[in-house]
Amino acid sequence: MSDYFKISDIAKLMRITPDAIRFYEKNNIIKPERCNDNRYRKFTVDDIRRLYDCKLLQNLQFSISDIASMIQNTKINELDDMIEQREQEIKKTIELQQMALNKIKRIKRATEMILKYKNKFLIQERPHLLIYSYANNNKLDVESVNHPYYEAVMNYHNLFDCTVEIPLENAMDFELENKSKFGFSIDIETASKIEIPNKPPVKELLPCKCAYTVIEATTIINYSSLKTVYRWLEKHNFKLNGDILCRVMKTGFHEGKSYRFYEIWCPIE
C-alpha cells in the first residue's frame, strides 16, 4: 500500500478543491514532495493533518499568514496562548453582536411605542442614564469631544441614542434650540457591559418621575415642537422641576424630507 496520496485524493477527503490545496501549499501550510519523473505532488498523512489543523484554525478566524507562522514557528504553550486570546476576541465579538441585536429590537420596540404614545401622555419613571455631551448652546464642546470617552462612544455608536437636554430655565424660551445641550445617551446597564468611561464630564441621570410622550419633528427639537407638551403639563397642573430630556427614537426620510421621532421625558412634581 502506498504511503502517499494524490492531490485528487486529498481534495476528495478534505472536501476542498485542488486549487485550494495548491493555495495552502503556496502559503507554506503544507509541503508535499514531488515525483522525480512527472513532478506530481505526493501528499502524506502529515499533510492531511496539517490541512485539518489549518481548517480548524481558520474556523477560529485565524488568517492564513497567521496559521503558516504558527505551524512553522509556534511552540505548544504559545499556541495555547494564541487560542486563548482568540477565544476572548470571539466572545467580545459575540457580545457586541448581541448588543447590536438588542439595538435592532429597541428600534422595533420604538416603532411600537411611537404608534402607541405619539402625542399621548403617561406618568412613568425615567430610566437610569448616562449622557455623553458633544455640543452646548449650538457650539461644539471641544473639551468633551477631545475626552477619551468620545472615541469610545464612536466605537459603540449603535448602542447610543442622540439626545437633547433642555435646561429647565430655558424650557419656555423660543430660542431654546440655541440654548440646549446635545449628546449621546445610554442606559447604565448597557454601559456597564462595555469598556467606556463613565466618570465626569459624563453626566449621570438618576431615575425620576416624569411625564412621558412621543412627538414627531422635522427639525432639531425646538419650542414649537414642544407646545403640545407644555399645554398638557399646564392643563394637568404639573410643574417642571428638572431639565427636559429628548431622545431620538427613530429617524427616516419621506419624499426627500427628514423626520425624527423623539421620546420626551419631563421631570415633574
C-alpha positions in Angstrom: 0.0 0.0 0.0 1.4 3.4 -1.0 2.3 5.9 1.8 1.4 8.8 -0.5 -1.8 10.4 -1.7 -2.6 12.2 -4.9 -4.0 15.7 -4.9 -7.3 14.4 -6.1 -7.4 12.0 -3.1 -6.7 14.9 -0.7 -9.4 17.1 -2.3 -12.0 14.4 -2.0 -11.0 13.5 1.6 -11.0 17.1 2.8 -14.0 18.3 0.7 -11.9 21.1 -0.8 -10.8 21.9 -4.4 -7.3 21.1 -5.8 -6.8 24.8 -6.3 -7.4 25.3 -2.5 -4.8 22.7 -1.8 -2.3 24.5 -4.1 -3.2 27.7 -2.3 -2.3 26.1 1.1 1.0 24.8 -0.4 1.8 28.3 -1.8 1.4 29.7 1.7 3.6 27.1 3.3 0.8 25.3 5.2 1.8 22.0 3.6 5.0 21.0 1.7 4.2 17.9 -0.4 7.0 16.0 -2.1 7.4 16.0 -5.9 7.8 12.9 -8.1 11.1 13.0 -9.9 9.6 11.7 -13.2 6.5 13.8 -13.6 6.7 16.4 -10.8 3.3 15.3 -9.5 2.7 16.2 -5.8 2.9 13.4 -3.3 0.9 14.0 -0.1 1.5 12.3 3.2 -0.7 11.7 6.3 1.2 14.6 7.9 -0.1 16.9 5.1 -3.6 15.7 5.8 -3.2 16.5 9.5 -1.8 19.9 8.7 -4.7 20.7 6.3 -7.2 19.6 9.0 -5.4 21.8 11.6 -5.5 24.7 9.1 -9.2 24.4 8.6 -9.7 24.2 12.3 -7.7 27.4 12.9 -9.5 29.1 10.0 -12.8 28.4 11.7 -11.3 30.1 14.8 -10.8 33.1 12.5 -7.0 33.0 12.2 -5.6 34.3 8.9 -3.7 32.1 6.5 -0.5 34.1 7.2 -1.0 33.6 11.0 -1.6 29.9 10.5 1.5 29.5 8.4 3.6 31.3 11.0 2.1 29.2 13.8 2.8 25.9 12.0 6.4 26.9 11.3 7.4 28.7 14.4 5.0 28.3 17.3 5.6 26.2 20.4 2.8 24.4 22.1 2.4 26.8 25.0 2.5 29.8 22.6 -0.3 28.2 20.5 -2.4 27.7 23.6 -2.0 31.3 24.5 -3.0 32.4 21.0 -6.1 30.2 21.1 -7.0 31.6 24.5 -6.6 35.2 23.1 -8.8 34.2 20.1 -11.4 32.8 22.4 -11.6 36.2 24.3 -11.8 38.1 21.0 -14.6 35.9 19.7 -16.5 36.2 23.0 -16.2 40.0 22.7 -17.4 39.9 19.1 -20.4 37.8 20.1 -21.2 40.2 22.9 -21.1 43.2 20.6 -23.3 41.4 18.0 -25.7 40.6 20.8 -25.8 44.3 21.7 -26.4 45.2 18.1 -29.2 42.7 18.0 -30.6 44.3 21.1 -30.4 47.7 19.3 -32.5 46.3 16.5 -35.0 45.0 19.0 -35.1 48.5 20.6 -35.7 50.1 17.2 -38.6 47.7 16.5 -39.9 48.4 20.0 -39.6 52.1 19.3 -41.9 51.7 16.3 -44.4 50.1 18.6 -44.0 52.9 21.2 -44.4 55.6 18.5 -47.7 54.1 17.4 -48.9 53.8 21.0 -47.8 57.0 22.5 -47.4 59.6 19.8 -49.0 62.8 21.1 -50.3 60.9 24.1 -49.1 61.2 27.7 -48.4 59.0 30.7 -46.6 59.3 34.0 -43.7 56.9 34.4 -40.1 56.7 35.8 -37.3 57.8 33.6 -34.6 55.1 33.2 -31.1 55.4 34.7 -29.0 57.0 32.0 -25.5 58.3 31.2 -25.1 61.4 28.9 -22.0 62.0 26.8 -22.1 65.6 25.7 -20.7 66.9 22.4 -22.3 70.4 22.0 -23.7 73.2 24.1 -25.5 76.3 23.1 -25.2 75.3 19.5 -21.4 75.2 19.8 -19.1 72.2 19.7 -17.9 71.2 23.2 -14.3 70.9 22.3 -13.3 69.6 25.8 -15.8 66.8 25.6 -15.0 65.8 22.0 -11.3 65.6 22.9 -12.1 63.5 26.0 -11.3 59.7 25.8 -15.0 58.8 26.2 -15.9 60.4 22.9 -13.8 57.9 20.9 -15.4 55.1 22.9 -18.9 56.5 22.1 -18.0 56.4 18.4 -16.8 52.8 18.7 -20.1 51.8 20.1 -22.3 54.4 18.4 -25.0 51.8 17.6 -25.7 51.4 21.3 -26.4 55.1 21.9 -29.3 57.5 21.3 -28.9 61.0 20.1 -30.1 63.2 22.9 -31.1 66.8 23.5 -31.2 68.3 27.0 -33.3 71.4 27.5 -32.3 73.3 30.7 -35.2 74.0 33.0 -34.6 77.7 32.9 -34.8 77.8 29.1 -37.7 75.4 28.7 -40.2 78.1 27.7 -37.7 80.0 25.5 -38.5 80.4 21.8 -34.7 80.3 21.2 -34.2 77.1 23.1 -32.6 75.4 20.1 -29.6 77.7 20.7 -29.6 77.0 24.4 -29.8 73.3 24.5 -27.2 70.6 25.2 -26.6 67.9 22.7 -25.1 64.5 23.4 -25.5 60.7 23.3 -27.3 58.7 26.0 -27.2 55.1 27.0 -28.9 53.2 29.8 -26.5 52.4 32.6 -27.0 48.7 32.4 -25.8 48.6 28.8 -22.9 51.0 29.6 -21.7 48.6 32.3 -21.2 45.9 29.7 -18.8 47.8 27.5 -15.4 49.4 28.2 -16.4 53.1 28.2 -15.6 55.8 30.7 -18.5 56.8 33.0 -16.8 59.4 35.2 -17.2 63.3 34.9 -17.6 65.0 32.5 -20.0 62.2 31.7 -23.4 63.1 33.3 -25.4 60.6 35.2 -29.2 61.0 35.2 -30.9 59.1 38.0 -34.4 57.7 37.6 -37.2 60.2 38.4 -40.9 60.7 38.0 -41.7 62.1 34.5 -44.4 63.0 32.1 -43.7 60.9 29.0 -44.8 61.3 25.4 -43.6 60.8 21.9 -43.5 63.6 19.3 -42.5 64.0 15.6 -40.3 66.8 14.4 -38.8 67.6 11.0 -36.0 69.6 12.6 -33.9 69.7 15.7 -36.2 69.9 18.7 -37.5 73.5 19.3 -40.1 75.4 21.2 -42.8 74.8 18.5 -42.1 71.0 18.8 -42.9 71.1 22.5 -46.0 73.3 22.5 -48.3 70.3 23.0 -46.2 69.1 25.9 -46.3 72.4 27.7 -50.1 72.7 27.2 -50.6 69.2 28.6 -48.5 69.9 31.6 -50.4 73.2 32.3 -53.8 71.6 31.8 -53.0 68.8 34.3 -51.3 71.1 36.8 -47.9 69.6 36.6 -44.8 71.7 37.2 -41.4 71.0 35.6 -38.7 70.5 38.2 -35.8 69.5 36.0 -34.3 69.6 32.6 -36.4 68.1 29.7 -34.7 65.1 28.1 -35.4 64.4 24.4 -34.1 61.1 23.0 -34.2 60.3 19.3 -36.2 57.1 18.9 -36.3 56.8 15.1 -35.2 58.8 12.1 -36.1 58.5 8.4 -36.9 60.2 5.2 -40.2 60.7 3.3 -40.4 62.3 -0.1 -37.0 64.0 0.3 -37.7 65.3 3.8 -36.2 64.0 7.0 -38.1 63.4 10.2 -37.4 62.3 13.7 -39.4 60.8 16.5 -38.4 61.9 20.0 -39.4 60.5 23.3 -39.8 63.3 25.7 -39.1 63.0 29.5 -40.3 65.9 31.6 -39.4 65.7 35.3 -42.4 66.8 37.3 -43.5 67.4 40.8 
